[in-house]
């Protein structure tokens, strides 16, 4: 079984996963260079998702590419021309986040059911909707990004297994664990900064 999985795994999958692991570990450590590894991993993942007919995931990765460039610039420079600090979402950002989830799910679902041969339109749309919102929050350095990304991860694991993308399913399980520790790490950073202010 394992040998068969390894034989089916393409080089773009291996390298896409390799770069993605480094990206998320650097993000967990609050290192803005995480985006550079992300861009490399995303570029390879675009190819894999198109080959697997995961069209919403493909579009999601295009979005990741744009948000990775935006996120790297925002983390580095932000509005004050210095690195943006980790913070919690405001009420307005929560509304925007909910709008991103509902809006992207609706758009993807309509597109996938009407214009593609997708056999998993609901799951593909849900994974992408929560990930779009989570990535927007990460680019703005909001701690809640980890929660939304993990909702996406939970849905993505069985979807990727269904598509026989076992390496990406394993990566997603790993990302789930890292997101939990990332949330804890970022929470500590927020607490330590609020203690310094007090």
Phi, psi and omega in degrees: 000308182296320180296321179295318178298314181297322179292329180280345184280124183274163177299319176301324177296311181303309183288325176300316179292317180303310180293325181293324177298313179298321181301309185289328177293322177290323177296319178301322180276007177066035181260120184295342178288356177304327183294329180294318175292324179300317180299319178295314180295320180297318182302319178287323181294328178305315180297314183296317182293323178294318179297331183268002181061031173264080190290322177292321176296323176299311179297321177303318180290329171297317177298316177305320181298312179296315182291333177292319177293313178299313182299317180299316179293319181293316179297321184285320190238325179050203180279333185264009183060030172215167185300132178289139182276154173293139178207175176267157181289147173275170177299321179296319179293327176296317178296318178298318180299313178299319178297321178296316181298308183294315182296313182290324176300312182300313181297314180296316182298314178299313181297314184293322182282334184261330190238001181228173176260026181299136176259003181222054187296324182291307181296317180300318180292319180295314178304312183292320182298311180291325179291321178302313181294318179297320180292324177298317179293322178295319179299330178267006178060046179259133186299329182293350178304323183296325181293310181294321178296327179285329172299315177299317180298318181299320180285326186290326185303305179294329178296315180292325176295317178303324180273006180060032174260069189294324179295318177291327175296317177296318177300317182295321175297319176297317179297325177300314180294317180295324179296323176296312180291328176297317178299314180298316180298313180294324178298319177298319180297316179298315181296317182295325179287324179290329176292322179295321180293318180291000000 
